[in-house]
Amino acid sequence: MKHLLLGIVTLTLSGCFGQGDKIHTVDELVADEVLLAKIISECRNNPGALRQTPNCQNAEAADWKLRLERMKTSLGG
């Protein structure tokens, strides 16, 4: 009976700790500017907790890459 109860508790708790959010690459974020804007907004609204997460770091890198591309285009390059 103890083992059955332990098994039920283990299975119940394992459902609480899922995979979490998908980590998006810089290229994915450059291609999907709506997703990029959403992630950047979330990261800037809670920088203390999210700044060092992979999605926030990739979003900042993608944002920088897009800014450089736009600068290059506006300068005629």
C-alpha positions in Angstrom: 0.0 0.0 0.0 2.9 2.4 0.8 4.4 1.8 -2.6 1.2 2.4 -4.4 0.7 5.7 -2.5 4.3 6.7 -3.2 3.8 5.9 -6.9 0.6 8.1 -7.1 2.3 11.0 -5.4 5.4 10.7 -7.7 3.2 10.7 -10.8 1.1 13.6 -9.6 4.2 15.7 -8.8 5.8 14.9 -12.1 3.0 16.6 -13.9 3.8 19.8 -12.1 7.3 20.0 -13.6 6.8 19.9 -17.3 9.2 20.8 -20.1 8.6 24.5 -19.8 8.8 27.0 -22.7 10.5 26.1 -25.9 13.8 27.8 -26.4 13.7 29.7 -29.7 16.9 30.3 -31.7 18.0 33.7 -32.9 17.1 32.7 -36.5 13.6 31.7 -35.5 13.1 35.0 -33.8 14.4 37.0 -36.7 12.0 35.2 -39.0 9.0 35.7 -36.6 9.0 39.3 -35.5 5.6 38.9 -33.7 7.1 36.2 -31.5 10.2 38.3 -31.0 8.2 41.4 -29.9 6.3 39.2 -27.4 9.4 37.7 -25.9 11.2 41.1 -25.7 8.2 42.6 -24.0 8.0 39.8 -21.4 11.8 40.1 -20.8 11.7 43.8 -20.4 8.7 43.7 -18.0 10.5 41.3 -15.7 14.3 41.7 -16.2 15.3 40.5 -12.8 13.8 37.1 -13.3 14.1 36.7 -17.0 17.2 38.5 -18.2 19.5 35.5 -18.1 17.1 33.0 -19.7 18.0 31.6 -23.1 14.9 33.0 -24.8 15.6 36.5 -23.5 19.2 36.4 -24.5 18.3 35.0 -28.0 15.6 37.7 -28.4 18.0 40.5 -27.6 20.5 39.0 -30.1 17.8 38.8 -32.7 16.6 42.3 -32.0 20.2 43.6 -32.4 20.6 41.6 -35.7 17.4 43.1 -37.1 18.5 46.6 -36.1 21.8 46.2 -37.9 20.1 44.9 -41.0 17.7 47.8 -41.0 20.6 50.3 -40.5 22.5 48.7 -43.4 19.4 49.0 -45.6 18.7 52.6 -44.7 22.3 53.5 -45.4 22.0 52.0 -48.9 24.1 48.9 -48.2 
